[in-house]
Amino acid sequence: MATQRRTVDYLLEQATGAGTVSTRPMFGEYGVYVDGKMIGSICDDQLYVKPTASGRLHAEPVAEAPPYPGAKPHLLIEADRWDDAEWLGDLLRFTAAELPVPKPRKSKRGT
């Protein structure tokens, strides 16, 4: 089951306190980014956040599950917790703060 656009729009609306939050379509689902860092994904209308120490502490109690077959387990954030915009924004911001800055991509064009 693919993620519905309204789920993505709602999560983006709720997460405004986290910084610059965006999504990108990925393999029929969505990657979630905060200030340019990929912090998780939305798959099958569920939010998965990369596990970090402060994110896990903030989200307790929280289950872990892989967002797709073969993926490492992520924090599975239950839909009933999305309604608390301040809590969700904090979770995404805490997670992004612990993740490394993405490496710049090399150009595919020869120079």
C-alpha positions in Angstrom: 0.0 0.0 0.0 1.5 3.3 -1.0 1.5 6.4 1.2 -1.3 8.8 0.6 -0.4 12.4 -0.2 -2.6 13.7 2.6 -0.6 11.7 5.1 2.6 13.4 3.9 1.0 16.9 3.9 -0.3 16.4 7.4 3.1 15.3 8.7 4.8 18.3 7.0 2.2 20.6 8.6 2.7 19.1 12.1 6.5 19.2 11.9 7.0 22.9 11.2 8.8 23.4 14.5 11.6 21.1 13.5 13.3 23.5 11.0 13.1 23.2 7.3 11.2 19.9 6.8 10.7 18.5 3.4 9.9 15.2 1.7 11.1 13.6 -1.5 9.4 10.8 -3.4 11.5 7.6 -3.1 10.5 4.2 -4.6 6.8 5.0 -4.3 7.1 6.2 -0.7 8.8 9.3 0.8 12.0 10.3 2.4 11.8 12.9 5.2 14.4 15.6 5.5 15.2 18.2 8.2 17.5 21.0 7.1 18.8 18.8 4.3 19.4 15.7 6.4 17.4 12.5 5.8 16.0 11.6 9.1 13.5 9.0 8.2 10.7 7.9 5.8 7.0 7.7 5.4 6.1 4.2 4.1 2.6 2.7 4.0 1.2 5.8 5.8 3.5 5.2 8.7 6.3 7.5 10.0 9.7 5.8 10.5 12.5 7.9 12.1 16.2 6.9 12.2 17.2 5.8 15.7 19.3 8.2 17.6 20.0 8.3 21.4 18.0 11.6 22.0 15.3 10.6 19.5 14.7 7.3 21.2 14.7 8.9 24.7 12.2 11.6 23.6 9.9 9.0 21.9 9.8 6.4 24.7 7.9 4.2 24.7 8.5 3.4 21.0 8.6 0.3 18.9 11.2 -0.3 16.2 10.5 -1.8 12.8 12.1 -1.6 9.3 10.3 0.8 6.9 10.7 -1.7 4.1 12.1 -5.2 3.7 15.8 -5.4 4.2 16.1 -2.0 5.9 17.5 -1.4 9.4 15.0 -0.9 12.1 13.7 2.6 12.6 11.6 4.2 15.4 8.0 3.6 14.4 6.1 6.7 15.4 2.4 5.9 15.9 -0.1 8.0 14.1 -1.9 9.1 17.3 1.4 10.9 18.4 1.5 13.0 15.2 -1.2 15.3 16.6 1.2 16.9 19.1 3.0 19.2 16.7 5.5 20.5 19.4 6.4 16.9 20.4 6.8 15.8 16.7 8.9 18.8 15.8 11.2 18.2 18.8 11.6 14.6 17.8 12.6 15.4 14.3 14.9 18.2 15.4 16.6 16.1 18.0 17.1 13.3 15.5 18.5 15.7 12.8 21.0 17.2 15.4 22.6 13.8 15.9 22.9 12.7 12.3 25.9 13.6 10.2 25.8 16.3 7.5 25.3 14.6 4.1 28.3 14.4 1.9 28.2 16.6 -1.2 27.4 14.6 -4.3 29.9 14.5 -7.1 28.8 15.7 -10.5 28.1 13.0 -13.0 29.3 15.2 -15.8 32.9 15.1 -16.8 34.7 18.4 -16.5 
